[in-house]
Structure formats: C-alpha cells, structure tokens
C-alpha cells in the first residue's frame, strides 16, 4: 500500500532550494526588508545565510513562511 501523499508544500524542499528561490524571486534587498536579519542585509550570501538559518529556528520559520507565501502567490498568479 502506498503512503498517503503529504499536503505539506515544504515536504522534500531543502532550505538551500528555498533560499535560492526566494533570492531569485525577491532579491537580497527585498528579502532583507521582509525578514530583518543581518545575513540578508550585510554582505549577503547563500552560504552565510544557510549557516545562520540552520542554527536559528525562529529565522528559519520566517523563511519557510515567506517561501509558503511565495508559492501561494505563484499559484494565484498562474490562475489569472
């Protein structure tokens, strides 16, 4: 019997992929404005951001929330 399919949109998505897509969609300046953490504002890079986000649960939760928002927005835009 197959396992039930998860309804979690983040299932199987790595933090690195989330961050890559967020940076591509919003850019570093807008990402830093939406989530005020230094690794997005001061000399941002994927590597430094991943290091910080992996150690900081509240910041990771904010990134995951913004990623979910971006996915929902893309679905809405695709329906139009």
C-alpha positions in Angstrom: 0.0 0.0 0.0 1.4 3.4 -0.9 1.9 6.0 1.8 -0.6 8.9 1.7 0.7 11.9 -0.1 1.7 14.8 2.2 -0.2 18.1 1.9 2.8 19.9 3.3 4.2 22.1 0.4 7.6 22.1 2.1 7.9 18.3 2.0 11.1 17.4 0.2 12.3 21.0 -0.3 15.7 21.8 1.1 16.5 25.0 2.9 19.1 25.8 0.2 16.5 25.5 -2.5 14.0 27.7 -0.6 16.7 30.3 -0.2 17.7 30.1 -3.8 14.1 30.6 -5.0 13.4 33.4 -2.5 16.5 35.3 -3.6 15.6 34.8 -7.3 12.1 35.9 -6.7 12.6 38.8 -4.3 16.3 39.7 -4.4 18.5 40.2 -1.4 17.3 43.8 -0.6 13.6 42.9 -0.6 14.4 39.7 1.3 16.2 41.7 3.9 13.3 44.1 4.1 10.7 41.3 4.6 12.8 39.3 7.1 15.1 41.6 9.1 18.2 39.6 9.8 21.8 40.7 9.3 22.8 37.8 7.0 20.2 39.2 4.4 21.3 42.8 4.8 25.0 42.9 5.3 27.1 41.2 2.6 24.5 38.5 1.9 25.4 35.1 0.5 23.6 31.8 0.3 26.4 30.1 2.4 26.3 32.6 5.3 22.5 32.6 5.3 22.3 28.8 5.4 24.7 28.7 8.3 22.7 31.2 10.3 19.3 29.7 9.4 20.3 26.2 10.3 21.2 27.4 13.8 18.3 29.7 14.4 14.8 28.2 14.4 12.8 31.4 14.6 14.6 32.8 11.5 14.2 29.5 9.6 10.5 29.6 10.4 10.2 33.1 8.9 12.0 31.9 5.7 9.7 28.9 5.5 6.7 31.2 6.0 7.8 33.6 3.3 8.5 30.7 0.9 5.0 29.3 1.5 3.6 32.8 0.8 5.6 33.0 -2.4 4.3 29.6 -3.6 0.7 30.6 -2.9 1.2 33.9 -4.7 2.6 32.0 -7.7 -0.5 29.7 -7.8 -2.8 32.7 -7.6 -0.9 34.5 -10.4 -1.0 31.3 -12.6 -4.8 31.1 -12.3 -5.2 34.6 -13.7 
